[in-house]
Amino acid sequence: MTGTWFADAASSRVVLLGSGEYDKLDDLPAVRNNLTDLRHAITESEHGLLVGRPDEHCAVLGPGGEPATREAIGAALSRAGREATELLLVY
């Protein structure tokens, strides 16, 4: 393979998962910033992995996104797995 490979944004999906609040441990507020910053880097309008498709192709579950329930995680992974034909990134 020659040159640099870039995933096709239209055919790629990203699922970002995180939990910064715990019942028996101290909360981790940095998790919210991590997911927010990572989503921004992935969907950045000029150089991001998913240029032009931030909402429909990058799911955030946890702080700063949809609640990370067992059902929501399963649904997001299932949907992304069905739709991704180029790249599936789960973090």
C-alpha positions as CSV (number, residue, x, y, z in Angstrom):
1,M,0.0,0.0,0.0
2,T,1.4,3.4,-0.9
3,G,0.5,6.8,0.5
4,T,-1.6,7.5,3.5
5,W,-5.0,5.8,4.1
6,F,-7.9,7.8,5.5
7,A,-11.2,6.2,6.5
8,D,-14.2,7.3,4.4
9,A,-16.3,9.4,6.8
10,A,-19.6,8.4,5.2
11,S,-18.9,4.7,5.8
12,S,-17.4,5.0,9.3
13,R,-18.9,5.1,12.7
14,V,-17.5,6.0,16.2
15,V,-18.9,5.1,19.6
16,L,-17.3,6.9,22.6
17,L,-18.1,5.4,26.0
18,G,-17.3,6.8,29.5
19,S,-18.4,6.9,33.1
20,G,-17.2,9.6,35.4
21,E,-19.6,9.1,38.3
22,Y,-19.5,6.2,40.7
23,D,-21.5,5.1,43.7
24,K,-18.6,3.9,45.8
25,L,-15.6,5.7,44.3
26,D,-14.8,9.4,43.8
27,D,-16.1,11.0,40.7
28,L,-13.8,11.6,37.7
29,P,-14.7,14.9,36.2
30,A,-11.9,14.6,33.6
31,V,-13.9,11.9,31.9
32,R,-16.4,14.5,30.6
33,N,-13.6,16.6,29.2
34,N,-11.9,13.6,27.7
35,L,-15.1,12.5,25.8
36,T,-15.9,16.1,24.8
37,D,-12.3,16.7,23.5
38,L,-12.1,13.4,21.7
39,R,-15.5,13.9,20.0
40,H,-14.3,17.4,18.9
41,A,-11.1,16.0,17.5
42,I,-12.9,13.2,15.6
43,T,-15.6,15.5,14.2
44,E,-13.5,18.7,13.6
45,S,-14.7,20.3,10.5
46,E,-11.4,20.5,8.6
47,H,-9.2,17.7,9.8
48,G,-11.4,15.3,11.8
49,L,-12.0,11.7,11.0
50,L,-15.8,12.3,10.5
51,V,-15.7,15.6,8.7
52,G,-19.2,16.7,7.9
53,R,-21.0,13.9,9.8
54,P,-20.6,14.6,13.5
55,D,-24.1,13.9,14.8
56,E,-25.2,10.9,12.9
57,H,-21.8,9.0,12.9
58,C,-20.3,9.7,16.3
59,A,-22.3,8.5,19.4
60,V,-21.2,9.7,22.8
61,L,-22.5,7.8,25.8
62,G,-21.6,9.0,29.3
63,P,-20.7,12.5,30.6
64,G,-21.5,15.1,27.9
65,G,-23.7,12.7,25.9
66,E,-26.5,10.2,26.2
67,P,-26.6,8.3,29.5
68,A,-24.4,5.2,29.3
69,T,-27.0,2.6,30.3
70,R,-26.6,-1.0,29.4
71,E,-29.4,-0.7,26.9
72,A,-28.1,2.5,25.3
73,I,-24.6,1.0,24.9
74,G,-25.9,-2.1,23.3
75,A,-28.1,-0.2,20.9
76,A,-25.3,2.2,20.0
77,L,-22.8,-0.6,19.3
78,S,-25.4,-2.6,17.4
79,R,-26.3,0.3,15.2
80,A,-22.7,1.4,14.6
81,G,-21.7,-2.2,13.8
82,R,-24.5,-2.5,11.2
83,E,-23.8,0.8,9.6
84,A,-20.0,0.9,9.5
85,T,-18.5,-0.5,6.3
86,E,-15.2,1.3,6.4
87,L,-14.1,1.9,10.0
88,L,-15.7,1.2,13.4
89,L,-14.0,2.9,16.3
90,V,-15.1,2.1,19.9
91,Y,-13.4,4.0,22.7
